[in-house]
């Protein structure tokens, strides 16, 4: 098992904090090398969020929050695929 930078942490900083210091709800490091690959987990999470977005009215206040979360998860998914986590 190895420790590596969490792609969700990196993606959240890139999307919301523009690379600067700020609030980040995700852990900075994660343990890898056991169980299901992280990219698979993130792909499933993105799929579920997209389904939730499809079932949510664009008049709902949560609609924009879901869109923002999908953007972060999609960026983390790309980082995880490149790093083969």
C-alpha positions as a Python dict, from the first residue, in 0.01 Angstrom:
ca = {
    (1, 'X'): (0, 0, 0),
    (2, 'X'): (122, 344, -91),
    (3, 'X'): (21, 693, 1),
    (4, 'X'): (-54, 942, -276),
    (5, 'X'): (-220, 1278, -326),
    (6, 'X'): (-598, 1251, -342),
    (7, 'X'): (-724, 1341, -694),
    (8, 'X'): (-1043, 1487, -542),
    (9, 'X'): (-829, 1721, -330),
    (10, 'X'): (-627, 1829, -635),
    (11, 'X'): (-932, 1872, -858),
    (12, 'X'): (-1120, 2071, -593),
    (13, 'X'): (-825, 2310, -560),
    (14, 'X'): (-796, 2351, -937),
    (15, 'X'): (-1168, 2409, -993),
    (16, 'X'): (-1266, 2611, -686),
    (17, 'X'): (-954, 2759, -532),
    (18, 'X'): (-770, 2832, -856),
    (19, 'X'): (-456, 2672, -714),
    (20, 'X'): (-445, 2895, -408),
    (21, 'X'): (-487, 2816, -44),
    (22, 'X'): (-844, 2782, 71),
    (23, 'X'): (-1114, 2552, 200),
    (24, 'X'): (-1100, 2195, 73),
    (25, 'X'): (-1339, 1929, 210),
    (26, 'X'): (-1126, 1637, 87),
    (27, 'X'): (-828, 1468, 251),
    (28, 'X'): (-493, 1560, 97),
    (29, 'X'): (-351, 1207, 93),
    (30, 'X'): (-506, 865, 41),
    (31, 'X'): (-383, 509, 71),
    (32, 'X'): (-380, 323, -260),
    (33, 'X'): (-303, -29, -368),
    (34, 'X'): (-593, -219, -219),
    (35, 'X'): (-941, -295, -344),
    (36, 'X'): (-1119, -125, -630),
    (37, 'X'): (-917, 134, -826),
    (38, 'X'): (-996, 494, -737),
    (39, 'X'): (-1076, 587, -1096),
    (40, 'X'): (-1351, 323, -1094),
    (41, 'X'): (-1502, 463, -773),
    (42, 'X'): (-1491, 817, -913),
    (43, 'X'): (-1645, 705, -1242),
    (44, 'X'): (-1935, 548, -1053),
    (45, 'X'): (-1978, 861, -841),
    (46, 'X'): (-1986, 1080, -1153),
    (47, 'X'): (-2245, 851, -1312),
    (48, 'X'): (-2468, 867, -1003),
    (49, 'X'): (-2438, 1246, -980),
    (50, 'X'): (-2530, 1282, -1348),
    (51, 'X'): (-2838, 1065, -1291),
    (52, 'X'): (-2932, 1280, -991),
    (53, 'X'): (-2886, 1595, -1199),
    (54, 'X'): (-3112, 1454, -1472),
    (55, 'X'): (-3385, 1396, -1213),
    (56, 'X'): (-3348, 1743, -1058),
    (57, 'X'): (-3532, 2049, -1184),
    (58, 'X'): (-3310, 2337, -1289),
    (59, 'X'): (-3524, 2557, -1062),
    (60, 'X'): (-3406, 2364, -755),
    (61, 'X'): (-3134, 2539, -549),
    (62, 'X'): (-2930, 2218, -534),
    (63, 'X'): (-2908, 2198, -916),
    (64, 'X'): (-2603, 2427, -938),
    (65, 'X'): (-2436, 2249, -644),
    (66, 'X'): (-2471, 1915, -821),
    (67, 'X'): (-2327, 2061, -1143),
    (68, 'X'): (-2029, 2198, -950),
    (69, 'X'): (-1974, 1863, -777),
    (70, 'X'): (-1984, 1681, -1112),
    (71, 'X'): (-1718, 1920, -1243),
    (72, 'X'): (-1488, 1842, -948),
    (73, 'X'): (-1545, 1465, -971),
    (74, 'X'): (-1483, 1468, -1348),
    (75, 'X'): (-1153, 1653, -1298),
    (76, 'X'): (-1054, 1410, -1021),
    (77, 'X'): (-1144, 1117, -1247),
    (78, 'X'): (-907, 1241, -1517),
    (79, 'X'): (-628, 1289, -1262),
    (80, 'X'): (-685, 939, -1120),
    (81, 'X'): (-683, 781, -1468),
    (82, 'X'): (-356, 955, -1559),
    (83, 'X'): (-196, 847, -1231),
    (84, 'X'): (-348, 496, -1261),
    (85, 'X'): (-480, 509, -905),
}
